[in-house]
Amino acid sequence: MAKNDLAMQQQLSKNRMEVSFDTYDLAVRQLVDMFQENTLRISPEYQRHFVWDDVRQSQLIESLLLGIPVPSLFMATNNDFSWEVVDGLQRLTTLIRFIGDKEALNLLANKGKNKISYTPLKLTGLEKLTEFNGFCFTELPTTIQTMFKHRPIKVTVLNDKSDEGVRYDLFERLNTGGIILEPQEIRNCVYQGPFNDLLKECSKNTHFRNVVKLGAKSKESMYEEMVLRFFAYLEWKDKFVHDVKDFLNDYMKYQVTNTFDQVAYKKIFEDTFFILDSLLEEGIVRGNRKTITPVVLFEAISVGVASHLKHSQQSIDKFKLNNLLNDVELKSYTTGATNSQSKLNKRLEYVLSNLV
């Protein structure tokens, strides 16, 4: 066997061992019951992407009534052994809308970020079962209701033996009914917990929003990722190698099990952005581009100021801080090929040494 062939086989075997699945055939009623019991969960990051109209939802119900196989649902096991929907949001939400009671519909509404109100699905646009059009589940004959509730759906579950990185990779790879999630939206699904809640809270801080300019169409998750970058580079800069996404993923994975001082984290964040908002009239911007905050410049300025606050009692010089935004040397560390340990250290050290 050639050297490259052996390397390929070893790499394939290693990565295959990190993925472990279980497969089940669950009745429609079981899936809806699991949702109501909170043992099957839909992340708010996904819920706001529910886009199927009533006709498309009705077509799924028609397929199940006719016994036509439908694509399997894909879940991931959480730390508490509940399941998280990875692929199948549209199908699962349709089932809940169709056979779920008022309690289930209210629970579905409360799961979403946008608090969408859900009503029972009334079948429409059916081409085979035309007699069913205009009826909701409770209006169907009892025998048909029972038959539908017992219809099996294949469910594939990434179990707890799989690596967390595999879980992130699956959220990223699986295109859920046309849904493309931003990297931070995926992290919000995969790495849930107190630290993730802290990111969301900090991202709404008024001083932070005054300083960071991301554009009117930016998603909330983009602000959340900026907060993540702030904490990750402040605490873990020595662990950064090259890949930003993996670095941020690893930091969030660490924070899932880390017992952190939430008060201390909030204080350094709030103190940093209070000062930045007070001293930078236009926020963290460069040159004539006053509406966009360059990400790497944000990291350098915010982490530099936070590091100063943690280790020095001296007041930050407003003039020097503002000059840093367009400083030629700092620009050389924050543009071009910036994702290296040396460039990261240089820009953070440069900011830190030019604040007072």
Secondary structure, DSSP 8 states (H G I E B T S, - for coil): --HHHHHHHHHHHHHHHT--EEEEEEEHHHHHHHHHTTSEE--HHHHTT----HHHHHHHHHHHHHT-----EEEEE-TTS-EEEEE-HHHHHHHHHHH--HHHHHHHHHHSTT----------S-SS-GGGTT--GGGS-HHHHHHHHT-EEEEEEE-TTS-HHHHHHHHHH--BTTB---HHHHHHHHS-SHHHHHHHHHHT-HHHHHH----TT--HHHHHHHHHHHHHHHHHGGG--S-HHHHHHHHHHHHHH----HHHHHHHHHHHHHHHHHH-TT-S-BTTB-S---HHHHHHHHHHHHHHHHH--S---HHHHHHHTT-HHHHHHHSSS--SHHHHHHHHHHHHTT--
